């Protein structure tokens, strides 16, 4: 794995940068024993521990949802950057071939989809539609992976001819 240069902000983060991102989470975890001690003392003072636990769970759930959103946004950004880099670096004949192949795949998928729609029971069709929705939501990573796969196949094929 290569270390990103100082000027390249789009590069993969270094281990040091990843550790710096995780530090706030560790600090939160260090405060947890104090909070547990407060929760243990609470019944002695007559406080409602269940309400406090629910409140804490809500706070933690909210923070976890925020962090998940941030991470998923980062992943989408990195994937789109990788797809753009792949487009920029790939030669035009490779991109043309990938576009033609993608068109052929779309047409074949449409024909298969029509055939499947005619023969598939309703409950199975509903599950397939939900899977399709998920795939459409994550289309950039899927297209980047497909383009990388096509490039890999073309490179392997050109090397075999040598």
C-alpha positions as CSV (number, residue, x, y, z in Angstrom):
1,X,0.0,0.0,0.0
2,X,1.4,3.4,-0.9
3,X,1.6,6.4,1.4
4,X,-0.4,9.4,0.0
5,X,1.6,12.5,-0.8
6,X,1.1,15.6,1.2
7,X,-0.7,17.4,-1.6
8,X,-3.1,14.7,-2.6
9,X,-6.3,15.1,-0.5
10,X,-8.2,12.4,-2.5
11,X,-5.7,9.6,-1.4
12,X,-6.6,6.8,0.9
13,X,-6.1,7.9,4.6
14,X,-2.9,6.7,6.3
15,X,-3.1,4.6,9.4
16,X,-2.2,7.7,11.5
17,X,-5.1,9.6,10.0
18,X,-7.5,6.7,10.7
19,X,-6.2,6.5,14.3
20,X,-6.9,10.2,14.7
21,X,-10.5,9.7,13.5
22,X,-11.0,6.9,16.0
23,X,-9.7,8.8,19.0
24,X,-13.0,10.6,19.8
25,X,-14.7,7.2,20.0
26,X,-12.0,6.0,22.5
27,X,-12.5,9.1,24.6
28,X,-16.2,8.4,24.7
29,X,-15.6,4.8,25.8
30,X,-13.3,6.0,28.6
31,X,-16.2,8.1,30.0
32,X,-18.5,5.0,30.1
33,X,-17.2,3.6,33.4
34,X,-18.0,6.8,35.2
35,X,-21.5,6.8,33.7
36,X,-21.9,3.2,34.7
37,X,-20.9,4.2,38.3
38,X,-23.6,6.9,38.2
39,X,-26.2,4.4,37.0
40,X,-25.3,2.0,39.8
41,X,-25.7,4.8,42.4
42,X,-28.9,6.0,41.0
43,X,-31.2,3.3,42.6
44,X,-29.9,4.3,46.0
45,X,-31.0,7.9,45.4
46,X,-34.4,6.9,44.0
47,X,-33.7,7.9,40.4
48,X,-35.5,6.2,37.5
49,X,-32.7,3.9,36.1
50,X,-34.9,2.7,33.2
51,X,-35.6,6.2,32.0
52,X,-31.9,7.1,32.2
53,X,-30.9,3.9,30.3
54,X,-33.4,4.6,27.6
55,X,-32.1,8.2,27.3
56,X,-28.5,7.0,27.1
57,X,-29.5,4.3,24.5
58,X,-31.2,7.0,22.5
59,X,-28.1,9.2,22.6
60,X,-25.8,6.4,21.7
61,X,-28.1,5.3,18.9
62,X,-28.1,8.9,17.5
63,X,-24.3,9.1,17.6
64,X,-24.0,5.7,15.9
65,X,-26.4,6.8,13.2
66,X,-24.4,10.0,12.6
67,X,-21.2,8.1,12.4
68,X,-22.7,5.5,10.0
69,X,-23.9,8.3,7.8
70,X,-20.4,9.9,7.8
71,X,-18.7,6.6,6.9
72,X,-21.2,5.7,4.2
73,X,-20.7,9.2,2.7
74,X,-17.0,8.8,2.7
75,X,-17.3,5.4,1.0
76,X,-19.5,6.9,-1.7
77,X,-17.0,9.7,-2.2
78,X,-14.1,7.4,-2.4
79,X,-15.9,5.1,-4.8
80,X,-16.9,7.9,-7.1
81,X,-13.3,9.2,-7.0
82,X,-12.1,5.7,-8.0
83,X,-14.6,5.5,-10.8
84,X,-13.6,8.9,-12.1
85,X,-9.9,7.9,-11.8
86,X,-10.6,4.7,-13.7
87,X,-12.3,6.7,-16.5
88,X,-9.5,9.2,-16.6
89,X,-6.7,6.5,-16.8
90,X,-8.4,4.0,-19.1
91,X,-7.6,4.3,-22.8
92,X,-10.5,5.2,-25.1
93,X,-10.8,1.8,-26.8
94,X,-11.2,0.2,-23.4
95,X,-13.9,2.7,-22.4
96,X,-15.7,2.2,-25.7
97,X,-15.6,-1.6,-25.3
98,X,-16.9,-1.3,-21.7
99,X,-19.7,1.0,-22.9
100,X,-20.7,-1.5,-25.6
101,X,-20.5,-4.4,-23.2
102,X,-22.6,-2.5,-20.7
103,X,-25.2,-1.8,-23.4
104,X,-25.3,-5.5,-24.3
105,X,-25.6,-6.5,-20.6
106,X,-28.5,-4.0,-20.1
107,X,-30.4,-5.4,-23.1
108,X,-29.8,-9.0,-22.0
109,X,-30.9,-8.1,-18.5
110,X,-34.1,-6.4,-19.8
111,X,-35.0,-9.5,-21.8
112,X,-34.3,-11.7,-18.8
113,X,-36.3,-9.4,-16.6
114,X,-39.3,-9.6,-19.0
115,X,-39.1,-13.3,-19.1
116,X,-38.7,-13.6,-15.3
117,X,-41.6,-11.2,-14.7
118,X,-43.9,-13.4,-16.7
119,X,-42.9,-16.6,-14.9
120,X,-42.3,-15.4,-11.3
121,X,-44.8,-15.6,-8.4
122,X,-45.8,-12.3,-6.7
123,X,-43.9,-12.8,-3.4
124,X,-40.7,-13.6,-5.1
125,X,-41.1,-10.6,-7.5
126,X,-41.6,-8.2,-4.5
127,X,-38.3,-9.4,-3.0
128,X,-36.5,-9.0,-6.3
129,X,-37.9,-5.5,-6.6
130,X,-36.5,-4.5,-3.1
131,X,-33.1,-6.0,-4.1
132,X,-33.2,-3.9,-7.3
133,X,-33.9,-0.8,-5.3
134,X,-30.8,-1.4,-3.1
135,X,-28.7,-2.0,-6.2
136,X,-29.9,1.2,-7.8
137,X,-29.1,3.1,-4.6
138,X,-25.5,1.8,-4.7
139,X,-25.0,2.0,-8.5
140,X,-21.7,3.9,-8.4
141,X,-19.8,1.2,-6.4
142,X,-21.4,-1.5,-8.6
143,X,-20.4,0.3,-11.9
144,X,-16.9,1.0,-10.6
145,X,-16.5,-2.7,-9.7
146,X,-17.9,-3.8,-13.1
147,X,-15.5,-1.3,-14.9
148,X,-12.5,-2.5,-12.9
149,X,-13.5,-6.1,-13.7
150,X,-13.7,-5.4,-17.5
151,X,-10.4,-3.6,-17.4
152,X,-8.8,-6.6,-15.6
153,X,-10.2,-9.0,-18.1
154,X,-9.0,-6.9,-21.0
155,X,-5.5,-6.6,-19.5
156,X,-5.3,-10.3,-18.9
157,X,-6.5,-11.0,-22.4
158,X,-3.9,-8.6,-24.0
159,X,-1.1,-10.2,-21.9
160,X,-2.0,-13.7,-23.1
161,X,-1.4,-12.7,-26.7
162,X,2.2,-11.8,-26.0
